[in-house]
């Protein structure tokens, strides 16, 4: 049920989301997997996370903030069905995490080190 909240989601943090249901067979699915893949039949979601600095290794996965955004979307969807204060608190915590990572990225961009291994 939780992953049903992501039905129709095409992108998370700019990365394409593939849904198993969009493909005819498992072999095709395996060949074209992207960094974020949802298999509703198995109720699974997988993320390939960036390994190393993009400037050094190229883009080879999504950023960790994609997990946070996906978790927020799932909880938000569930909260619409089953609202409660705990869901609201959890979403607030995830929003704070998203803002902190965005602030970090903006700082790194200002300093010209975003995408590099430099601190």
C-alpha positions as CSV (number, residue, x, y, z in Angstrom):
1,X,0.0,0.0,0.0
2,X,2.8,2.5,0.9
3,X,4.4,2.4,-2.6
4,X,1.0,3.0,-4.2
5,X,1.4,6.6,-3.0
6,X,4.1,6.8,-5.7
7,X,2.0,5.5,-8.6
8,X,2.4,8.0,-11.4
9,X,5.5,9.6,-10.0
10,X,7.8,10.2,-13.0
11,X,10.7,11.9,-11.2
12,X,12.2,12.3,-7.8
13,X,14.8,15.1,-7.3
14,X,15.2,15.3,-11.1
15,X,15.9,11.5,-11.6
16,X,13.6,9.4,-13.7
17,X,11.5,6.8,-11.8
18,X,10.9,3.5,-13.5
19,X,7.9,1.5,-12.6
20,X,8.0,-2.3,-13.3
21,X,4.4,-2.1,-14.5
22,X,5.5,0.0,-17.5
23,X,7.5,-2.9,-18.9
24,X,6.3,-6.0,-20.7
25,X,8.8,-8.5,-19.2
26,X,11.4,-8.7,-16.4
27,X,14.3,-9.0,-18.9
28,X,13.5,-5.6,-20.4
29,X,13.1,-4.2,-16.9
30,X,16.6,-5.4,-15.9
31,X,18.1,-3.9,-19.0
32,X,16.7,-0.4,-18.6
33,X,16.7,0.1,-14.8
34,X,17.5,3.6,-13.8
35,X,18.7,5.0,-10.5
36,X,15.2,4.8,-8.9
37,X,13.1,1.8,-9.6
38,X,9.7,0.8,-8.2
39,X,8.3,-2.7,-8.5
40,X,4.7,-2.5,-7.3
41,X,4.1,-6.2,-7.6
42,X,6.9,-6.9,-5.1
43,X,6.3,-3.7,-3.1
44,X,9.9,-2.7,-3.5
45,X,11.8,0.5,-4.4
46,X,15.5,0.6,-5.1
47,X,17.9,3.5,-5.3
48,X,21.4,3.5,-6.9
49,X,23.2,6.1,-4.9
50,X,26.0,8.3,-6.4
51,X,29.4,6.7,-5.7
52,X,32.1,9.4,-5.5
53,X,32.2,13.0,-6.7
54,X,30.5,13.6,-10.0
55,X,33.4,15.7,-11.3
56,X,35.7,12.6,-10.8
57,X,33.4,9.6,-11.5
58,X,30.6,11.1,-13.5
59,X,27.0,10.7,-12.6
60,X,26.5,7.1,-11.6
61,X,23.5,7.3,-9.2
62,X,21.1,9.6,-7.5
63,X,21.9,11.7,-4.5
64,X,20.8,10.6,-1.0
65,X,18.3,13.3,-0.8
66,X,16.2,11.3,-3.3
67,X,15.5,8.8,-0.5
68,X,14.4,11.6,1.8
69,X,12.1,13.1,-0.8
70,X,10.6,9.6,-1.6
71,X,10.1,8.8,2.1
72,X,8.3,12.2,2.5
73,X,6.1,11.5,-0.5
74,X,5.2,8.0,0.8
75,X,4.3,9.3,4.3
76,X,2.4,12.3,2.9
77,X,0.3,9.9,0.7
78,X,-0.4,7.6,3.7
79,X,-1.2,10.6,5.8
80,X,-3.9,11.6,3.4
81,X,-5.5,8.2,3.9
82,X,-4.7,7.8,7.6
83,X,-4.0,11.3,9.1
84,X,-2.2,11.5,12.4
85,X,0.1,13.8,14.3
86,X,3.0,11.3,14.2
87,X,2.9,11.4,10.3
88,X,3.0,15.2,10.4
89,X,6.0,15.2,12.8
90,X,7.8,12.7,10.6
91,X,7.2,14.8,7.5
92,X,8.4,17.9,9.3
93,X,11.7,16.1,10.2
94,X,12.1,15.0,6.6
95,X,11.5,18.6,5.4
96,X,14.2,19.8,7.8
97,X,16.6,17.2,6.4
98,X,15.7,18.3,2.8
99,X,16.3,22.0,3.7
100,X,19.7,21.1,5.4
101,X,20.9,19.2,2.4
102,X,19.8,22.0,0.0
103,X,21.6,24.6,2.2
104,X,24.7,22.4,2.0
105,X,24.5,22.2,-1.8
106,X,24.0,25.9,-2.2
107,X,27.0,26.6,0.1
108,X,29.1,24.2,-2.0
109,X,27.9,25.8,-5.2
110,X,28.8,29.3,-3.9
111,X,32.3,28.1,-3.1
112,X,32.6,26.3,-6.5
113,X,33.2,22.9,-5.0
114,X,29.8,21.2,-5.7
115,X,30.3,17.9,-7.5
116,X,33.9,17.6,-6.4
117,X,35.6,15.7,-3.6
118,X,36.8,19.0,-2.1
119,X,35.4,19.9,1.4
